[in-house]
Amino acid sequence: MPNRIDTSLIYRALILTGLVAFGFYLAADRGLVSLALNSDRSYISWVILGVYVLASCHWLWASLHLTRERRRFSELEEARIQGDQTASVEDGLLGEFFARLESKSDDNADALLSAFGDELANRHAIGHFVGDVLLKLGLLGTVVGFILMLLPVGEIEDFDPSVMQRLLSSMSGGMAVALYTTIAGLVTSTLLKLQYHVVETSSADLVTRLQVFVDTQPQDHRDGAKGINADAS
């Protein structure tokens, strides 16, 4: 029997957010975050971190809205199981879906389900795009870091020890940019794709449940609606 209030998605999202925040806290407590940010002369790591935070906020927003859709559908399932054939959903994407289903024939149910799934997927499509952007920013930082590392080589005029020491110091700074931006891009991209994977899995589950619901109960629902309209006339 479905739950009256389906909030498992937002709970999973909050738990995952807490784990990510705890991981960043441990890294910051050991000075790794400040070391990476302060060693990055290109400031690409700052951009990566800012984009990741904004994308995570969007992910939480998408999780909240999908949780509301799942809750509405769970309440509808519960009402139908209890014998209330007049129960319906009026709000959100599900409300639009059932409103369209009422005015269409059974042959169009699959098309409407496909459109509903596409609308859900479009809400989360930006997650994959931003995840790829984060990875590309990390690779950009790698290229910039190697450029910064190799620039001082052209300034070599002799092999004076003091000159070589300054050269090695400059080269290590460029290497730090390359390594830290690469790590930042890989970590944030992987985390963001994992976060949006949780939402997409929940979306697919909702579409599957809706498919079963439409295949097993739409005729009863429409007969009930026709009966109500006939009584009203």
Sequence and secondary structure as in RCSB ss.txt:
>XXXX:A:sequence
MPNRIDTSLIYRALILTGLVAFGFYLAADRGLVSLALNSDRSYISWVILGVYVLASCHWLWASLHLTRERRRFSE
LEEARIQGDQTASVEDGLLGEFFARLESKSDDNADALLSAFGDELANRHAIGHFVGDVLLKLGLLGTVVGFILML
LPVGEIEDFDPSVMQRLLSSMSGGMAVALYTTIAGLVTSTLLKLQYHVVETSSADLVTRLQVFVDTQPQDHRDGA
KGINADAS
>XXXX:A:secstr
   SS  HHHHHHHHHHHHHHHHHHHHHHTTHHHHHHHH TT HHHHHHHHHHHHHHHHHHHHHHHHHHHHHHHH
HHHHHHTT TT    SHHHHHHHHHHHTS GGGHHHHHHHHHHHHHHHHHHHHHHHHHHHHHHHHHHHHHHHHHH
GGGGG  S  HHHHHHHHHHHHHHHHHHHHHHHHHHHHHHHHHHHHHHHHHHHHHHHHHHHHHHHHSHHHHHHHH
HHHHHHH 
